């Protein structure tokens, strides 16, 4: 039975003006420079699933994450969570309730924790802000429960963030995210700043909590081994656009877009299967002045004249969504 879509993102754009000040532009006779960080992104995230966005640095993953939680307004497009459009200011009451149901776990656990606050105050803040407990005694009990839930001791609440290791700080961030009883959590590279052994512990904790509380995750990462462990479905981003959306098993066993194949070919062969691995060639072009047509064409081994001139539109093939002229024409993945 297909679950309902908790998150619906449609035709999302985000532009940044990176021009010099007006006087400098007049003197130097330069035009305004606009960076298109996100370009026409549309995704659906089902209730209870983990949807991952992957791609090289600069592909626009974190910008999408910040727009989905409301930290950045989109230049164009719509974001609907649990049936509520985030841009609909007429639904103030519904939006206020929704705010407690959306949380974010950031990449750097130390930078996202107030160093002057004790851990118990950090975790209690969303409980008090959203008035989720009836009195202060209940708030203290809830903080102790959350600390235990993420593998820490209730007595750790009296400590400051600098007294913990990186993995423990990320556990505190997870406890804070859970404090407001969320439905939807955006995880922006939550383990990239941690040691590999600690990464596995945090990822397993997140999966256990997802099962226990029926959480929905948008998981941002550049590490495909982490994504394979966590995600039900994966969207691959390149220069602000989604080039492929597929379920995790199909994407790793039968990638369809040339960029997805390039990313997977670069993964070290730890199982020593003897399969030839190729390093990622070239670099992401300047997003201020992207290539015309398909933005991946300067690095694509299957490029033709149409790729250089015409922007590809998403098509569906074997249950996946692909944005590629070569796949559409049957030149790739025959």
DACOR-V805254 format. One record per residue. PSI is psi in whole degrees, -180 to 180 (999 if undefined). D_LAST is the distance of its C-alpha to the last C-alpha in Angstrom with 2 decimals. Layout:
psi: {PSI PSI}
d_last: {D_LAST D_LAST}
This chain:
psi: {125 131 162 155 116 -36 129 117 128 124 48 128 148 117 144 131 110 24 159 163 153 -45 -42 -41 -38 -46 -44 0 49 150 166 146 123 127 123 97 -34 132 102 52 129 125 153 138 119 151 127 -2 167 115 125 142 126 164 167 166 136 6 -12 6 -52 -31 -41 -45 -45 -34 -39 -34 -1 10 -24 134 140 148 -35 157 179 150 121 124 124 38 4 125 122 -19 -3 92 -9 -19 60 -44 -45 -40 -37 -42 -39 -32 -36 -17 0 128 166 137 122 169 -46 106 -30 -41 -23 5 135 114 -17 -10 144 155 -38 -35 -38 -47 -34 -19 -52 -30 -43 -40 -40 5 53 -13 153 -28 174 -34 -40 -35 -47 -42 -39 -39 -44 -41 -43 -40 -42 -39 -36 12 20 170 142 -30 -17 -16 -23 -9 168 158 -34 -11 2 160 172 -43 -38 -37 -39 -32 -38 -42 -38 -42 -42 -41 -37 -18 -29 12 58 158 -32 126 128 124 106 93 57 -14 2 -23 5 158 155 -42 -36 -34 -47 -40 -45 -42 -42 -38 -44 -39 -41 -43 -36 -43 -39 -38 9 48 153 130 137 114 117 128 156 -3 106 -27 -36 -45 -40 -36 -32 -38 144 -44 154 135 128 124 142 119 47 -11 150 123 -19 137 126 162 158 -46 -48 -39 -41 -30 -31 68 143 -36 140 -34 -40 -43 -39 -43 -44 -34 -24 -9 131 142 78 -25 -3 49 -14 -2 134 133 138 134 154 126 145 -175 160 131 167 118 -15 -31 70 159 151 162 -140 123 -17 -7 -31 -19 -2 130 -9 17 142 -174 -36 -39 -34 -17 -32 130 125 146 153 138 158 133 122 40 -2 157 123 142 86 128 -39 -41 -42 -41 -8 10 -21 136 37 999}
d_last: {31.33 29.73 32.04 33.23 31.99 34.77 33.40 31.90 31.12 30.43 29.74 31.54 32.69 35.09 36.78 39.33 41.96 42.27 44.66 47.92 51.13 52.18 55.06 52.92 50.39 53.28 54.87 51.67 50.29 47.01 44.92 43.83 40.74 38.49 35.90 33.14 32.48 30.48 28.55 27.77 26.92 26.64 26.44 27.86 29.38 30.41 33.88 34.08 30.65 29.80 27.40 26.66 26.05 24.84 24.54 26.64 30.29 30.84 27.75 30.08 29.81 33.58 34.41 32.45 34.32 37.66 37.10 36.13 39.42 41.44 42.34 40.83 40.92 37.74 38.09 36.17 34.48 35.62 35.74 36.79 37.81 39.15 39.51 41.52 40.52 41.61 42.77 45.02 48.43 50.24 49.16 51.13 52.05 48.52 47.16 49.92 49.02 45.30 46.18 47.33 44.10 41.85 42.18 40.57 40.48 40.46 39.21 42.70 44.93 48.12 47.65 47.03 50.26 53.70 55.55 58.94 58.26 58.58 55.53 57.26 57.73 54.10 52.81 55.57 54.93 52.25 54.32 57.34 55.52 54.03 57.19 55.30 58.33 61.84 63.87 63.79 64.31 61.13 59.21 60.41 59.47 55.96 55.47 56.58 54.18 51.20 52.11 52.26 48.94 47.12 48.91 51.90 55.59 57.47 59.96 57.24 57.75 60.87 59.03 57.48 53.82 54.77 56.06 52.62 49.69 46.33 44.87 48.03 47.88 44.37 45.76 48.47 45.91 44.14 47.57 48.37 45.10 45.92 49.52 48.78 46.99 43.63 40.74 38.22 38.09 36.15 35.74 35.34 34.43 37.24 37.01 36.10 39.84 40.52 40.58 37.69 40.01 41.26 37.79 37.00 40.31 39.75 36.21 37.50 40.43 38.23 36.17 39.48 40.96 37.94 38.36 42.14 42.29 39.05 38.03 34.99 33.60 31.76 31.01 30.59 29.58 27.97 28.07 24.84 26.75 29.23 26.67 24.98 28.49 29.47 26.79 25.47 23.08 22.14 21.87 20.80 23.05 23.05 26.10 27.28 24.12 21.85 18.24 16.87 18.67 17.65 19.76 20.73 19.23 15.66 15.96 17.23 15.03 11.60 12.16 9.89 12.22 12.94 16.55 16.10 14.39 17.37 19.85 18.71 18.68 22.25 23.57 26.01 25.16 28.23 27.27 27.17 24.06 23.71 20.32 20.40 21.10 21.02 23.59 22.84 23.33 25.47 27.22 26.97 28.53 31.92 31.56 34.67 32.96 29.18 26.84 26.31 23.06 20.50 22.77 20.16 19.53 22.27 20.54 16.85 15.34 12.88 15.86 16.82 20.00 18.97 18.29 21.84 23.52 22.00 21.80 18.58 19.36 18.07 15.61 14.98 11.74 12.26 15.72 15.05 16.21 14.33 16.05 13.72 13.38 10.17 8.44 10.68 9.91 6.11 6.74 5.74 3.78 0.00}
